[in-house]
Amino acid sequence: MATTATTKRTWTTLELINWSKDYLAEKGFENARLETELLLGHALGLKRIELYLQYERVLAERELAGFKTLLKRRLAGEPVQYVTGTAGFMLADFEVTPDVLIPRPETEALVEVAVEMIGERLGEEAPVGTAPGVDGPVLADIGTGSGVIAVTLAQKFPAAKVIATDVSPEALAVAARNAENVGVSERISLAEGTGLAPLSEMGLAGGVHGIVSNPPYILSGDMAGLPTEVRDFEPRLALDGGSDGLDCLRGIIEGAPGMLADGGIVALEFGDGQADAVRALAAPMLSDVSIHRDYAGRDRIMTGRKSD
Ligand SMILES: C[S@@+](CC[C@H](N)C(=O)[O-])C[C@H]1O[C@@H](n2cnc3c(N)ncnc32)[C@H](O)[C@@H]1O
């Protein structure tokens, strides 16, 4: 690219893809082609497939300059999702900014498990009018970040009202835009606050049919050892779970029985190696406590229910 600028050589889309993927691969980036396509697609305002439909297109100077700026950010270690402002989650694209965690595949596994269990619960009876002023089922996503869990729940349960909470107003603003973009904002209420507090403040105690959360769960002492892409770019607030990593999980589990309707479901993501601790916290509070694996086969999800 440096040579390009000085010699003014022209580049087609395909030539630039090939050059950039080799360059990123040389620098040790594992998904060099995919990341090149995402960055170039973003620079040109095209979908990845459209790049190949225009592979002979000669790029304008300002398009090359735009791509170079994005590539430099990626080479400096910034996650590609922050560079492009977009992350995929369960086949949809969501806006992400440095104020929110980049959604992970294990959270897709959490949502799949949660949707199945909530679906079973809601199928058992029509949970109408169990919370003041709410006609349909009530679901909650605690620590919503970009809103991926709340938005997906709203899509999967079209009669449900979803409460999306976060301590970060900046994160709630991103979640609001994602809810709007997907067309579910009318059924999502955003609430700023800690743990389950916003639910009680809304008068929902005893009226929530499902609580789903991917809270911060990294041990404070492990924060410094995280990969730099995570530690230096993702919000500490989204990661640091306190001295044993369980601060948020503990609060949600202990408060869940008071917040849930009878038979209501809790589905929580936790960190590698925390399954026993999370099970021990949940066993006295909930029935049918189960641990589920993520797609990599690691124990990462706890589910339980409030006894009828
Ligand atoms: C691990 S991120 C999850 C974001 C999103 N739900 C996802 O799965 O991609 C945790 C989120 O919880 C928020 N958070 C941290 N502490 C919290 C607390 N005590 N109560 C509510 N939200 C909290 C953070 O701001 C962050 O957005």
The ligand as an SDF file (V2000), in Angstrom:
LIG
                    3D

 27 29  0  0  0  0  0  0  0  0999 V2000
  -20.2040   -9.5480   29.1150 C   0  0  0  0  0  0  0  0  0  0  0  0
  -21.0420   -8.0590   28.6520 S   0  0  0  0  0  0  0  0  0  0  0  0
  -22.4220   -8.7720   27.7830 C   0  0  0  0  0  0  0  0  0  0  0  0
  -22.9930   -7.8990   26.7240 C   0  0  0  0  0  0  0  0  0  0  0  0
  -24.0560   -8.5950   25.8510 C   0  0  0  0  0  0  0  0  0  0  0  0
  -25.1660   -9.0610   26.6590 N   0  0  0  0  0  0  0  0  0  0  0  0
  -23.4330   -9.7770   25.1140 C   0  0  0  0  0  0  0  0  0  0  0  0
  -23.6850  -10.9140   25.5160 O   0  0  0  0  0  0  0  0  0  0  0  0
  -22.7070   -9.5530   24.1420 O   0  0  0  0  0  0  0  0  0  0  0  0
  -21.7130   -7.5870   30.2020 C   0  0  0  0  0  0  0  0  0  0  0  0
  -22.5410   -6.3100   30.2160 C   0  0  0  0  0  0  0  0  0  0  0  0
  -23.0200   -6.1300   31.5480 O   0  0  0  0  0  0  0  0  0  0  0  0
  -22.8930   -4.7770   31.9300 C   0  0  0  0  0  0  0  0  0  0  0  0
  -22.7360   -4.7780   33.3930 N   0  0  0  0  0  0  0  0  0  0  0  0
  -21.6160   -4.8380   34.1390 C   0  0  0  0  0  0  0  0  0  0  0  0
  -21.9120   -4.8820   35.4430 N   0  0  0  0  0  0  0  0  0  0  0  0
  -23.2600   -4.8620   35.5260 C   0  0  0  0  0  0  0  0  0  0  0  0
  -24.1730   -4.8940   36.6110 C   0  0  0  0  0  0  0  0  0  0  0  0
  -23.7560   -4.9820   37.8700 N   0  0  0  0  0  0  0  0  0  0  0  0
  -25.4900   -4.8360   36.3350 N   0  0  0  0  0  0  0  0  0  0  0  0
  -25.9370   -4.7540   35.0600 C   0  0  0  0  0  0  0  0  0  0  0  0
  -25.1280   -4.7290   33.9930 N   0  0  0  0  0  0  0  0  0  0  0  0
  -23.8080   -4.7850   34.2240 C   0  0  0  0  0  0  0  0  0  0  0  0
  -21.7020   -4.2530   31.1680 C   0  0  0  0  0  0  0  0  0  0  0  0
  -21.7890   -2.8480   31.0050 O   0  0  0  0  0  0  0  0  0  0  0  0
  -21.8120   -5.0310   29.8640 C   0  0  0  0  0  0  0  0  0  0  0  0
  -22.5460   -4.3190   28.8970 O   0  0  0  0  0  0  0  0  0  0  0  0
  1  2  1  0
  2  3  1  0
  2 10  1  0
  3  4  1  0
  4  5  1  0
  5  6  1  0
  5  7  1  0
  7  8  2  0
  7  9  1  0
 10 11  1  0
 11 12  1  0
 11 26  1  0
 12 13  1  0
 13 14  1  0
 13 24  1  0
 14 15  1  0
 14 23  1  0
 15 16  2  0
 16 17  1  0
 17 18  1  0
 17 23  2  0
 18 19  1  0
 18 20  2  0
 20 21  1  0
 21 22  2  0
 22 23  1  0
 24 25  1  0
 24 26  1  0
 26 27  1  0
M  CHG  2   2   1   9  -1
M  END
$$$$
